[in-house]
Each structure stands twice: as C-alpha cells, then as structure tokens.
Amino acid sequence: MRSDDNSLIKKRVMYAYEQALLTWGHHPDIWYEAALFLERSANLVHEKGDTQAAQHWRDEVASLYEKATTGLLKNNLLLHFAFADYEESRMKTKECHEIYRDLVAPVVV
C-alpha cells in the first residue's frame, strides 16, 4: 500500500492485528508485535511534528499492553516486562512499579 497518510496506514495495520488477536489472542508475540508497530508509528509521527497524534498513539500502546496483561496473558512474563519497559521509557515509574507488583502478586502469599 502506498500512502503518505500515517493515520490511514496505522488504522489498516491495527485492524489486521485486531482481527488476528480474535483467534490468536493467546499468542504473546502478536500482542507484542502490535504494540511495537504502534510505538514505531507514534515515533514516526512525532518526528514529522504531530505531537498530539503521537501522544494519542503512545497512549494506545499502553492500552494495548494493559489489555494483554489483564486478559488471557496475565501471567506472561514477556508482555509484563515489555509493558514495564515501555512505561519506564515514558518516565512513568509509578505505573512501572504497579505492573511489576501485579506480576508478582499471585506469587506472594
């Protein structure tokens, strides 16, 4: 697909990921790839100067990770660590600590 409209490309690719997650939602690599795509898209849009769209897309990344780590894959280490790393890169240390706390909460009795 040839287009300079990053929003259109993002919508189409994320639609494809959402469709894949309907049947393969228990595969953490698909969640991770979708989050990476969104993060890269946000960085690209930010480089082009659209900071408002970039911030919105970064919030979507966090929402996607949140959905993955509270749903089918709530015990998946890859997604928790990737989510915590992502939040740490955004300087959101409180959220980062909460992610780690949620990960070890079932273990600590």
MDTraj code that builds the backbone (N, CA, C; nanometers):
import mdtraj as md
import numpy as np

residues = "MET ARG SER ASP ASP ASN SER LEU ILE LYS LYS ARG VAL MET TYR ALA TYR GLU GLN ALA LEU LEU THR TRP GLY HIS HIS PRO ASP ILE TRP TYR GLU ALA ALA LEU PHE LEU GLU ARG SER ALA ASN LEU VAL HIS GLU LYS GLY ASP THR GLN ALA ALA GLN HIS TRP ARG ASP GLU VAL ALA SER LEU TYR GLU LYS ALA THR THR GLY LEU LEU LYS ASN ASN LEU LEU LEU HIS PHE ALA PHE ALA ASP TYR GLU GLU SER ARG MET LYS THR LYS GLU CYS HIS GLU ILE TYR ARG ASP LEU VAL ALA PRO VAL VAL VAL".split()
xyz = np.array([
    [0.0841, -0.1162, 0.0000],
    [0.0000, 0.0000, 0.0000],
    [0.0896, 0.1237, 0.0000],
    [0.0646, 0.2099, -0.0915],
    [0.1428, 0.3337, -0.0997],
    [0.0555, 0.4488, -0.0508],
    [0.0993, 0.5070, 0.0575],
    [0.0268, 0.6202, 0.1118],
    [0.1184, 0.6965, 0.2051],
    [0.1018, 0.8267, 0.2046],
    [0.1776, 0.9096, 0.2976],
    [0.0949, 0.9415, 0.4212],
    [-0.0271, 0.8938, 0.4238],
    [-0.1156, 0.9186, 0.5373],
    [-0.0880, 0.8144, 0.6456],
    [-0.0086, 0.8533, 0.7450],
    [0.0292, 0.7604, 0.8513],
    [-0.0906, 0.7115, 0.9311],
    [-0.1902, 0.7960, 0.9456],
    [-0.3089, 0.7575, 1.0203],
    [-0.3842, 0.6446, 0.9496],
    [-0.3953, 0.6537, 0.8195],
    [-0.4637, 0.5508, 0.7417],
    [-0.3877, 0.4183, 0.7487],
    [-0.2586, 0.4245, 0.7345],
    [-0.1762, 0.3029, 0.7424],
    [-0.1895, 0.2393, 0.8801],
    [-0.1803, 0.3222, 0.9836],
    [-0.1916, 0.2722, 1.1212],
    [-0.3276, 0.2049, 1.1428],
    [-0.4347, 0.2684, 1.0964],
    [-0.5681, 0.2101, 1.1135],
    [-0.5796, 0.0745, 1.0446],
    [-0.5277, 0.0647, 0.9245],
    [-0.5387, -0.0608, 0.8500],
    [-0.4550, -0.1724, 0.9118],
    [-0.3341, -0.1384, 0.9523],
    [-0.2479, -0.2403, 1.0128],
    [-0.3036, -0.2835, 1.1476],
    [-0.3502, -0.1897, 1.2278],
    [-0.4056, -0.2258, 1.3582],
    [-0.5344, -0.3065, 1.3426],
    [-0.6102, -0.2791, 1.2387],
    [-0.7292, -0.3609, 1.2124],
    [-0.6879, -0.5053, 1.1849],
    [-0.5811, -0.5223, 1.1090],
    [-0.5327, -0.6575, 1.0797],
    [-0.4859, -0.7266, 1.2079],
    [-0.4153, -0.6530, 1.2942],
    [-0.3725, -0.7110, 1.4215],
    [-0.4924, -0.7459, 1.5092],
    [-0.5919, -0.6594, 1.5136],
    [-0.7109, -0.6870, 1.5933],
    [-0.7828, -0.8119, 1.5445],
    [-0.7887, -0.8289, 1.4137],
    [-0.8512, -0.9492, 1.3582],
    [-0.7704, -1.0743, 1.3946],
    [-0.6392, -1.0624, 1.3890],
    [-0.5533, -1.1759, 1.4258],
    [-0.5699, -1.2106, 1.5730],
    [-0.5842, -1.1094, 1.6567],
    [-0.5963, -1.1334, 1.8001],
    [-0.7291, -1.1987, 1.8382],
    [-0.8279, -1.1879, 1.7512],
    [-0.9554, -1.2544, 1.7788],
    [-0.9388, -1.4057, 1.7886],
    [-0.8536, -1.4603, 1.7056],
    [-0.8335, -1.6055, 1.7086],
    [-0.7028, -1.6472, 1.7737],
    [-0.6035, -1.5603, 1.7718],
    [-0.4719, -1.5949, 1.8272],
    [-0.4369, -1.5074, 1.9469],
    [-0.5359, -1.4726, 2.0249],
    [-0.5154, -1.3855, 2.1391],
    [-0.4281, -1.4447, 2.2472],
    [-0.4094, -1.5752, 2.2448],
    [-0.3262, -1.6401, 2.3469],
    [-0.1790, -1.6476, 2.3043],
    [-0.1445, -1.5857, 2.1918],
    [-0.0058, -1.5817, 2.1454],
    [0.0546, -1.4452, 2.1802],
    [0.1466, -1.4403, 2.2753],
    [0.2001, -1.3114, 2.3190],
    [0.2791, -1.2369, 2.2115],
    [0.3363, -1.3093, 2.1170],
    [0.4163, -1.2420, 2.0150],
    [0.3316, -1.1512, 1.9260],
    [0.2055, -1.1847, 1.9064],
    [0.1187, -1.0994, 1.8246],
    [0.0853, -0.9709, 1.9004],
    [0.0571, -0.9827, 2.0288],
    [0.0342, -0.8634, 2.1104],
    [0.1582, -0.7736, 2.1084],
    [0.2738, -0.8371, 2.1239],
    [0.3990, -0.7624, 2.1295],
    [0.4273, -0.6923, 1.9960],
    [0.4067, -0.7625, 1.8854],
    [0.4282, -0.7019, 1.7538],
    [0.3336, -0.5844, 1.7301],
    [0.2086, -0.5994, 1.7714],
    [0.1116, -0.4907, 1.7550],
    [0.1542, -0.3682, 1.8355],
    [0.2001, -0.3896, 1.9582],
    [0.2452, -0.2786, 2.0416],
    [0.3691, -0.2126, 1.9820],
    [0.4619, -0.2932, 1.9308],
    [0.5810, -0.2367, 1.8681],
    [0.5462, -0.1557, 1.7439],
    [0.4527, -0.2051, 1.6655],
    [0.4104, -0.1304, 1.5475],
    [0.3536, 0.0056, 1.5872],
    [0.2659, 0.0054, 1.6879],
    [0.2074, 0.1312, 1.7331],
    [0.3134, 0.2263, 1.7872],
    [0.4082, 0.1722, 1.8627],
    [0.5139, 0.2554, 1.9189],
    [0.6003, 0.3172, 1.8085],
    [0.6370, 0.2366, 1.7098],
    [0.7166, 0.2885, 1.5981],
    [0.6388, 0.3924, 1.5177],
    [0.5107, 0.3682, 1.5002],
    [0.4271, 0.4642, 1.4274],
    [0.4182, 0.5954, 1.5029],
    [0.4047, 0.5880, 1.6339],
    [0.3994, 0.7095, 1.7156],
    [0.5300, 0.7868, 1.7059],
    [0.6410, 0.7155, 1.7083],
    [0.7707, 0.7823, 1.6962],
    [0.7858, 0.8490, 1.5591],
    [0.7388, 0.7821, 1.4542],
    [0.7462, 0.8372, 1.3192],
    [0.6626, 0.9639, 1.3067],
    [0.5422, 0.9600, 1.3617],
    [0.4537, 1.0763, 1.3558],
    [0.5128, 1.1911, 1.4380],
    [0.5739, 1.1575, 1.5515],
    [0.6355, 1.2610, 1.6345],
    [0.7505, 1.3282, 1.5598],
    [0.8296, 1.2485, 1.4873],
    [0.9402, 1.3048, 1.4087],
    [0.8897, 1.3989, 1.3002],
    [0.7693, 1.3719, 1.2510],
    [0.7117, 1.4577, 1.1475],
    [0.6462, 1.5821, 1.2057],
    [0.6411, 1.5889, 1.3395],
    [0.5918, 1.7101, 1.4034],
    [0.4520, 1.7044, 1.4617],
    [0.3830, 1.5936, 1.4472],
    [0.2466, 1.5829, 1.5001],
    [0.2519, 1.5222, 1.6405],
    [0.2802, 1.6058, 1.7386],
    [0.2988, 1.5552, 1.8754],
    [0.1681, 1.5096, 1.9393],
    [0.0579, 1.5717, 1.9013],
    [-0.0709, 1.5339, 1.9591],
    [-0.1098, 1.3922, 1.9159],
    [-0.0958, 1.3620, 1.7894],
    [-0.1266, 1.2268, 1.7407],
    [-0.0291, 1.1260, 1.7996],
    [0.0973, 1.1641, 1.8105],
    [0.1978, 1.0745, 1.8672],
    [0.1638, 1.0392, 2.0112],
    [0.1213, 1.1396, 2.0886],
    [0.0845, 1.1128, 2.2280],
    [-0.0371, 1.0212, 2.2354],
    [-0.1334, 1.0440, 2.1488],
    [-0.2537, 0.9582, 2.1461],
    [-0.2153, 0.8141, 2.1122],
    [-0.1284, 0.7955, 2.0157],
    [-0.0871, 0.6610, 1.9760],
    [-0.0050, 0.5942, 2.0854],
    [0.0750, 0.6732, 2.1577],
    [0.1514, 0.6164, 2.2700],
    [0.0581, 0.5703, 2.3807],
    [-0.0491, 0.6437, 2.4009],
    [-0.1492, 0.6008, 2.4989],
    [-0.2179, 0.4718, 2.4526],
    [-0.2351, 0.4578, 2.3216],
    [-0.2926, 0.3348, 2.2671],
    [-0.2003, 0.2151, 2.2916],
    [-0.0696, 0.2388, 2.2852],
    [0.0270, 0.1320, 2.3129],
    [0.0089, 0.0840, 2.4565],
    [0.0012, 0.1773, 2.5496],
    [-0.0170, 0.1414, 2.6904],
    [-0.1495, 0.0684, 2.7097],
    [-0.2529, 0.1133, 2.6413],
    [-0.3829, 0.0482, 2.6499],
    [-0.3779, -0.0947, 2.5957],
    [-0.3055, -0.1137, 2.4874],
    [-0.2910, -0.2468, 2.4291],
    [-0.2175, -0.3408, 2.5243],
    [-0.1081, -0.2926, 2.5824],
    [-0.0358, -0.3734, 2.6804],
    [-0.1234, -0.4042, 2.8015],
    [-0.1989, -0.3058, 2.8462],
    [-0.2877, -0.3252, 2.9613],
    [-0.3911, -0.4336, 2.9310],
    [-0.4470, -0.4271, 2.8125],
    [-0.5468, -0.5265, 2.7717],
    [-0.4857, -0.6668, 2.7670],
    [-0.3635, -0.6761, 2.7178],
    [-0.2970, -0.8060, 2.7067],
    [-0.2612, -0.8627, 2.8432],
    [-0.2117, -0.7779, 2.9327],
    [-0.1629, -0.8276, 3.0619],
    [-0.2726, -0.8465, 3.1653],
    [-0.3925, -0.8018, 3.1358],
    [-0.5032, -0.8258, 3.2287],
    [-0.6007, -0.9299, 3.1754],
    [-0.5782, -0.9748, 3.0541],
    [-0.6683, -1.0711, 2.9930],
    [-0.6108, -1.2116, 2.9909],
    [-0.6097, -1.2670, 2.8730],
    [-0.5639, -1.4049, 2.8554],
    [-0.4212, -1.4289, 2.9019],
    [-0.3376, -1.3293, 2.8905],
    [-0.1942, -1.3470, 2.9162],
    [-0.1487, -1.2750, 3.0424],
    [-0.2316, -1.2833, 3.1462],
    [-0.1994, -1.2101, 3.2685],
    [-0.0764, -1.2638, 3.3408],
    [-0.0307, -1.3832, 3.3072],
    [0.0894, -1.4397, 3.3693],
    [0.2082, -1.4457, 3.2733],
    [0.1971, -1.3792, 3.1604],
    [0.3038, -1.3846, 3.0605],
    [0.4146, -1.2849, 3.0945],
    [0.5342, -1.3364, 3.1121],
    [0.6473, -1.2521, 3.1509],
    [0.6875, -1.1549, 3.0406],
    [0.6902, -1.2013, 2.9155],
    [0.7309, -1.1159, 2.8047],
    [0.6494, -0.9881, 2.8002],
    [0.5192, -1.0012, 2.8059],
    [0.4333, -0.8844, 2.7940],
    [0.4439, -0.7927, 2.9154],
    [0.4562, -0.8507, 3.0336],
    [0.4712, -0.7677, 3.1531],
    [0.6023, -0.6892, 3.1497],
    [0.7096, -0.7570, 3.1147],
    [0.8384, -0.6886, 3.1090],
    [0.8408, -0.5834, 2.9979],
    [0.7814, -0.6158, 2.8836],
    [0.7762, -0.5189, 2.7736],
    [0.6908, -0.3986, 2.8125],
    [0.5790, -0.4238, 2.8800],
    [0.4912, -0.3161, 2.9248],
    [0.5630, -0.2276, 3.0269],
    [0.6304, -0.2896, 3.1221],
    [0.7039, -0.2127, 3.2230],
    [0.8165, -0.1319, 3.1586],
    [0.8860, -0.1919, 3.0643],
    [0.9929, -0.1213, 2.9940],
    [0.9369, -0.0036, 2.9153],
    [0.8230, -0.0238, 2.8533],
    [0.7601, 0.0838, 2.7770],
    [0.7212, 0.2006, 2.8682],
    [0.6588, 0.1687, 2.9803],
    [0.6185, 0.2745, 3.0732],
    [0.7400, 0.3450, 3.1322],
    [0.8457, 0.2700, 3.1575],
    [0.9679, 0.3312, 3.2089],
    [1.0286, 0.4265, 3.1054],
    [1.0212, 0.3901, 2.9787],
    [1.0734, 0.4783, 2.8737],
    [0.9926, 0.6073, 2.8634],
    [0.8685, 0.6025, 2.9104],
    [0.7830, 0.7222, 2.9120],
    [0.7944, 0.7984, 3.0439],
    [0.8863, 0.7550, 3.1292],
    [0.9103, 0.8170, 3.2605],
    [0.7898, 0.8044, 3.3537],
    [0.7165, 0.6962, 3.3395],
    [0.6014, 0.6713, 3.4263],
    [0.6381, 0.5593, 3.5233],
    [0.7182, 0.5960, 3.6222],
    [0.7710, 0.4957, 3.7143],
    [0.6631, 0.4373, 3.8050],
    [0.5637, 0.5160, 3.8407],
    [0.4558, 0.4636, 3.9254],
    [0.3840, 0.3487, 3.8541],
    [0.3501, 0.3699, 3.7270],
    [0.2836, 0.2653, 3.6501],
    [0.3747, 0.1434, 3.6334],
    [0.5022, 0.1694, 3.6173],
    [0.6002, 0.0618, 3.6029],
    [0.6022, -0.0261, 3.7281],
    [0.6024, 0.0366, 3.8443],
    [0.6006, -0.0392, 3.9701],
    [0.4714, -0.1189, 3.9854],
    [0.3605, -0.0604, 3.9423],
    [0.2325, -0.1307, 3.9503],
    [0.2319, -0.2550, 3.8611],
    [0.2932, -0.2454, 3.7462],
    [0.2998, -0.3601, 3.6552],
    [0.3777, -0.4737, 3.7200],
    [0.4928, -0.4408, 3.7769],
    [0.5722, -0.5440, 3.8443],
    [0.4983, -0.5991, 3.9661],
    [0.4304, -0.5132, 4.0399],
    [0.3563, -0.5586, 4.1575],
    [0.2446, -0.6552, 4.1160],
    [0.1750, -0.6227, 4.0080],
    [0.0685, -0.7103, 3.9585],
    [0.1231, -0.8439, 3.9103],
    [0.2442, -0.8410, 3.8581],
    [0.3054, -0.9651, 3.8077],
    [0.3395, -1.0593, 3.9223],
    [0.3942, -1.0062, 4.0309],
    [0.4373, -1.0926, 4.1417],
    [0.3291, -1.1120, 4.2478],
    [0.2188, -1.0397, 4.2388],
    [0.1132, -1.0502, 4.3401],
    [0.0599, -1.1922, 4.3582],
    [0.0347, -1.2684, 4.2503],
    [-0.0145, -1.4048, 4.2701],
    [0.0904, -1.4969, 4.3363],
    [0.2163, -1.4626, 4.3231],
    [0.3212, -1.5464, 4.3776],
    [0.3388, -1.5233, 4.5270],
    [0.3282, -1.3979, 4.5698],
    [0.3460, -1.3622, 4.7098],
    [0.2193, -1.3957, 4.7857],
    [0.2312, -1.4846, 4.8818],
    [0.1128, -1.5258, 4.9591],
    [0.1370, -1.5031, 5.1044],
])
top = md.Topology()
chain = top.add_chain()
for i, resn in enumerate(residues, 1):
    res = top.add_residue(resn, chain, resSeq=i)
    for name in ("N", "CA", "C"):
        top.add_atom(name, md.element.get_by_symbol(name[0]), res)
traj = md.Trajectory(xyz[None], top)
